[in-house]
Amino acid sequence: EAIAWLASATDHGLDANVSAEIAREAIARGVAHDVVHGHDDEVHWVEPLPGAGSGAFVTGGYDGRALVWIGSPPIARVVYTAKQGRVHAVRPSPDGRELAIGGDNGSLNVVSPDGHVLATLTGHVGDVQHLVWSPDGAWLVTGDDHGNTFAWPHGRAPALALPAAPPAAIGDVQFAVTGAAVAGGDHAGNIWLWDLPSGAAHTAHVGAGVNTVWTDGTHVGEVDDTGVVRTFHVAGAALALDTAVPTGFEIKRAAFEHGGRWVVLGGVG
């Protein structure tokens, strides 16, 4: 918007230095290539869609819909509409052929990018807010805000219930980059490393809600809501603490790089 106003300005009374500074600030914040509209409420999820061409992506919104966007400028196609409630996450499988969609009140569906329902998965009772596919697509792991976590082979029933600690909400679930180990944590400070398909769990507990987890299958990284960054290693049935770094940031979002050597923290305020 700032760039558009500058483009409409005349030379009369314009301070070139000030206008250049405004332009630099606007460009640094990011000038949108396209601005598109498709949802009627908060857009809660955006993720690239593999295999559908350059720039293709999916979105999920609190209007209860999941959309696939293709083209330039992107054109939306509604691929899922909830019977009631919100869509929290839309996660494409690694090959982009299936979309796992988590919603309110236990709603969990797998649809194709053209909108065909491939599976309706039952078992969750709370809002399904966390979903992750294994790198090879062999497993879909899902967690809800009542503390239930399930592993679905190839995104289909029957599910393997992963041992957790209801009723605390699941804070995050993440697969290892390779293999079938998946880490998870909840808002009560519980951390798990589950091995699939056995479902065996290695566990630890921290003093605050778990925001973000990472694993390579034998180590686990974790960031809690108070901004403490911890690392663990597998020690029998437990996860043994290696490091704990307090950052002093109240965390909103965090993200580990693939190798777990770095983590980016987004703080409140």
C-alpha positions, 0 to 999 in steps of 0.5 A, spaced: 500 500 500 505 504 501 508 503 494 502 504 491 501 511 494 508 513 493 507 511 485 501 516 485 505 522 488 507 528 484 514 531 485 510 537 488 512 538 496 515 531 496 521 530 500 526 525 496 529 522 502 523 521 506 520 517 500 526 513 499 526 511 506 519 509 506 520 505 499 526 501 503 522 500 509 516 497 505 520 493 500 524 490 506 517 488 509 515 484 503 511 487 497 506 482 495 506 479 488 499 477 489 493 478 494 488 473 493 482 472 497 478 465 498 476 464 505 471 468 509 474 468 516 481 467 519 486 463 514 489 459 519 494 454 515 498 455 509 503 450 506 506 448 499 503 443 495 508 438 492 507 435 485 502 440 483 506 445 479 510 451 481 507 456 487 501 451 488 499 451 495 493 449 500 490 453 506 485 452 511 481 457 515 476 458 521 470 458 516 471 451 515 474 450 509 480 447 505 482 450 499 488 448 493 491 454 490 494 453 483 496 458 478 499 465 477 495 469 480 493 463 484 486 461 483 482 457 489 478 451 489 475 448 495 476 441 496 473 440 503 468 444 507 467 442 514 460 440 517 461 444 522 466 448 526 473 450 523 479 447 519 486 448 523 491 444 519 491 442 512 497 437 511 499 434 504 502 428 504 510 428 501 507 426 494 502 431 494 496 426 492 493 426 499 491 432 504 490 430 511 485 436 514 484 437 522 478 440 524 474 441 531 471 436 535 475 430 533 474 432 525 480 428 521 479 427 514 484 425 508 482 428 501 485 428 494 487 435 491 481 435 487 476 434 493 474 427 493 474 424 500 479 418 501 478 417 508 474 419 515 478 417 521 475 417 527 478 417 534 479 424 536 475 427 541 478 434 541 480 439 536 485 436 531 490 441 531 497 437 529 498 433 524 504 430 520 506 425 515 512 421 515 517 423 510 516 416 506 508 417 507 507 411 511 504 414 517 500 420 519 500 422 526 495 426 529 494 430 536 488 434 539 487 438 544 485 433 549 491 430 549 490 424 544 495 422 539 494 417 533 498 414 528 495 412 522 498 407 517 498 411 510 493 415 513 488 410 514 484 406 519 485 402 524 490 407 528 495 406 533 494 410 539 500 413 542 501 413 549 500 420 552 497 423 558 490 426 557 487 431 558 493 436 556 493 439 549 498 436 544 503 442 543 507 439 537 508 432 533 514 432 528 517 426 525 525 425 524 527 427 517 529 419 516 526 413 519 519 412 523 521 416 530 516 421 532 517 426 537 511 430 541 509 434 547 503 437 550 501 443 554 503 440 561 510 439 559 510 432 557 515 430 552 515 423 548 519 420 542 515 414 539 518 408 535 513 406 530 510 401 528 511 398 536 508 405 539 514 404 544 515 411 548 521 414 551 519 420 555 521 426 559 518 432 563 519 439 563 516 445 567 512 448 562 508 447 556 511 444 550 511 449 544 515 445 539 519 439 538 524 436 533 528 429 533 533 425 529 530 418 532 535 418 537 535 425 540 530 430 541 530 438 541 524 442 545 522 449 546 517 450 552 513 456 552 517 460 557 523 460 551 527 454 554 531 450 549 532 443 551 536 437 548 535 430 550 538 423 548 535 416 549 536 413 555 532 406 556 525 408 556 527 415 558 529 421 555 535 424 558 537 431 559 543 434 555 542 441 555 537 447 557 538 454 555 533 459 558 532 465 552 528 469 557 523 469 551 515 468 552 514 463 545 509 464 540 512 460 535 519 456 534 522 452 528 528 447 528 532 446 522 532 439 519 539 437 523 537 440 529 543 445 530 539 451 530 532 453 532 529 460 531 524 463 536 518 467 535 516 471 541 510 474 544 511 482 543 
